[in-house]
């Protein structure tokens, strides 16, 4: 338990380092948040915008304001709390989506991306583990070659190819599913498959490799020598060990899925947060980029911690000190 408490405490400075790097890196990149306006602004308007968003201050002052601090000048200068800031949970105003805060945009798009991500995660697991299990059991047979080839194909074919193919085949030709948008359960089927296929292929390959190694272990031969049925050997003895690589991969995979996919969300016109990450990076929406990096970092660290917890439950031999 002390190990996990230390991990939780270590997350705070680590997240601060990640957010700090994102804050400075996005600002040193060429260009600014108002360079791509349809009509060039006058110098007076540019000064007003810079003052409104505190871009006229030094980079260090902007960073302190982002954290929620400011330095009061004078003979006895001191640190003071600034309105809002990361300390208060305020990520600031978006520079592209005017009059909208970063928190509001994330809260609006995150539930959609979370729903799609969890659905794709379930599909990847339900698709990848059985295929990896079956191909390992049928190693060297035609089923092994067919399953392994299919898993390799879905890994190599990108989402921007799979998505349109699914729309063409199952929406336009067959008419079984809607082309896009979000709301009804049936509208989530094609995006779920398009987003989860790649990860399902990775899970299938990891499961096959883990299952192949498990079946060659001494304890499997011992279980068979004791007269255990083949089904019991496969499901009770081999499979729990075989899925350990999948458990390790599930943390980063779920973080990728939960933060949304720009390609899939754009193809199916899904109002998640994936589109905001790309658009904000291109338009130099500083506050939005940093807010999304913060979200991704928290998800990745928390999910990796949950993976370590799952390890201790799945394999009693694993002990964290």
N, C-alpha and C positions, 0 to 999 in steps of 0.2 A: 504493500500500500504506500509506503514511503517513496518508492520509486515513481509511482504515478503522481504523487503530490509534488515531487521535485520536477517532474515533466510539466505539470501544470504551471508551476511557478516560473519555470524557464521559458514558457511560451510568451510571457509578457515582454521581457527584453528582446526576444527574438522577433516578435511581431513589430516592435518599435523599430528595430534595425531594418526590417524589410520595408516598412512604410517610409522610413527616412530615405532609404536608397531610391525607392520609387518617386518620392517627392522631388529629390534633386535631379534624378536622371531625366524625368519627363520635362523638367524646366530647362535643362541644358541642351535639349534637342533643338535643332533649327526650327524657326517659325514660331508663331504665337497663336493664341486662341481666336484672334479676330482677323487673321490674315486672309481667310477664305470667305469673307463676307461678299455678298453679291455686288455691293456697291462700296467702293473704298470710303472709309469714314474720314471726316475732316480732322485736322489735328486737335481741335477742341473736343470733338466727340471721343477721340482716342484717349485724350487725357482724362475725360470724365469716366470712361469705362475702366481705365487703369486705376483710377482713384476708388471707384465703386468696389472693385474686386481686390484692392490693395496691391495691385501689380506694380505700382510706382514705388513701393518700398524695396528695401534691399532683400536679397534672397534669404538671408538669415532671419530678418524680421518677419518675412512671410512664413518661414518655417515655425517660428515661435508662435505666430498668430494661429497657424494650423493646429499646433498642439494645445492652444488655449492660454498662451502666456504672452507677455509683452514686457519690455524694459522701460521703466520710467526714468527719463533723464533728470539730471539735477545733481546737486552736491552730494546727496545721499541716494544715489540711484538704487533701485530695487526691482525685483521681479513682481509683476502684478498679473492677476487673472484677466485675460481678455474675454470678451463676449464669445460664447460658443466654444469651438475648438474640439479636438479629439478627446480631451479630458472630460468634456461634457457630453460626448457622444454625438457631436455635431460635425459632419464632414463638409459643411459649407454649401454654397450655391454652385450649381453647374454653370460653366461658362458657355456652353453650347445651348442647353435647354433652359432658356432664360426663365427666371422666376420660379424655378424648380430646384429644390435642394437635392443633393446626392442621395441622402437617406430616403427621400420620397420616391425617387426613381428606382432605387434598389428594392424598396418595399413593394413597389408596384410590379416589377418584373421578376423578382426572385421567386415568389410562389409558383409562377408558371414554369420557370426553369427548374425548380425543385421537383415539381410534379413530373415533368418530362424526364429529368435526370433519374429519379427513382424508378420510373417505368422502364427506361432504357437499361438501368442497372439490373432490374429483375429479369428483363429479356436476355441480357448478356449472360447472366448466370444460368438461367433456365435453358438457354440455347447452347452455351459453351461447355458446361460441366457434363451433360449427357453425351455430347459428341466426343469429348476428350476421354470420358470413361469407356465408351463403347469401342473407340478406335484402339485404345490401349489393350482392352480385353481381346480384341480381334487382331492383334498385332501381326502384320505380315499378310493378312488376307485382303481381299478386294475392298471390304468395308473400311479397313484401316486406310488404304490409299485414297478412297473416295472421300472419307471424312476429313483426312488431313489436307487433301487438295482443296476442298471447299473452305476449310478454315483459313488456308493460306490466301485464297482468292479474296475473301471478304476483308482480310487484313490489307491487301494490296490495293483494293478498289476504294478510292476516297469517297467521302460522304456526298460531295457535290456531283458525283456520278450516280451513286446508289439512289439518292433522293429523287432526281428526275426519272430514273428508270422505274421506281416504285409508283410514281405518279402516273407515268405513261401506261404501265401495265395494269395496275389495280384500281386506278381512279378514272382515267380517261377511257381505256379499252374495256375493262371488265365492269366498271361502275360500282365496285364494292365499297369503296371508301371515298370520302370527299377529297378534293385536291389540296386543300390547306385550311388555314385559320385555326382557331382554338376555342373550345367551349364544350362541345359534346364529346363523350368518351370515344366515339368512333373516329373523331378527328385526331386523336392521339396515336392511333395505330401505326400509320405510315411514318410519322416522325420518330416514334419509338423504335421501329425497326431500322430506319435509316441511321439513327444515332447509336443504336446498340449493336449493330452487326459487327463493326470493327472490333469493339471490345469483346464481343462474344467469340470472335476468332482467336483473340489473344487468350481468353480464358480456356478455350478448347485446347490450345497448344500447351498451356501450362498444366492443365489437368492431365493430358496425355503423358507429358513428361514425368509428372509426379506419380501417376499411376504405374507407369512402366518401371520406375525405380522402386516403388513400393512392392510390386509383384516379384521383384528379384531379391527381396530382403529375407533375412533368416527367419524372422517371426512369421512370415507368410508360409514358409516351408514347414515351420513347426506347427502352425495351425492346421495345415493340410495333413501332416503326419498324425495329428491327434484325431483325425476323422471329421473335422468340421466340413460342412457342406460348402460347395464352391460359391454359392450365393452369399453365405455368411462370411466367408473369407474375403470376398470382394467388397461387400458393403460395410461390414463391421470393422475389419482389420485393415484393409488396403485403402479404402476411400478416405477415411479421416486423415490419414497421413498424406495422401495424394493431393488433397485440396489445400494444404498449407501454403504452397506457392501462390495459389489463387487468393487466399486470405491476405497475404502480403501485398498483392497487386490491387486488391479491392479498395484500399484506402485512397491512393492516388487516382484510381479509376473513378471512384465515386465523386471525388472532388472535381475532376474534369467534367463529369456528367452533370453535376449539380450546378456548376457555374454556367452551364449552357453552352451551346455550340452555335457560333455565328452562322455557319453554312446551313445547318439544318433549320435553324429558326428563320433564316432569311428565305430559304426555299419554300417553306410551308407557311410563311407569314405568321410566325408565332411571336407574341409580344413578351419575350423573355429578356434577360440581361446580356445575352451573348452579343447582340447587335450593338449594345451600348459600349462594350469594351472596345470593339474595333473602331466604331465611329468616333469615340472619344479620343482614341490614340491618334487617329488621322487628323482630327480637328484641334489637337492640343488642348483638350478639355482637362486641364490639370487636376482639378478637384475630383472629377468623375473617375479618371484613371486611378488615382491614389485610393479612392474609396473602393473600387472594384479589386484592386490589388490587396487591400486590407481584407476584404471579404474572402478572396481566394486563399490567402495565407491562413486565416482562421480556420476555414474549412479543411484545408490540407493538414494542418497540425492536429486539429481535433480528431479527424478521421484516422490519421496514423496512430494516435493514442488509442482509439477504439480498436484498431487492428491488433495492437499489442495486447489489449485486454482479451480479445477473442483468442489470441494465441494461447494465453494461459488457461483458457477454458477447454480449448480443443486438444491441447497436448499437455497433460499433467507434468511432463518432464520439464517444461519451460518454467523457469522461476526468475523473476526480476528482483534484483537486490538494489 
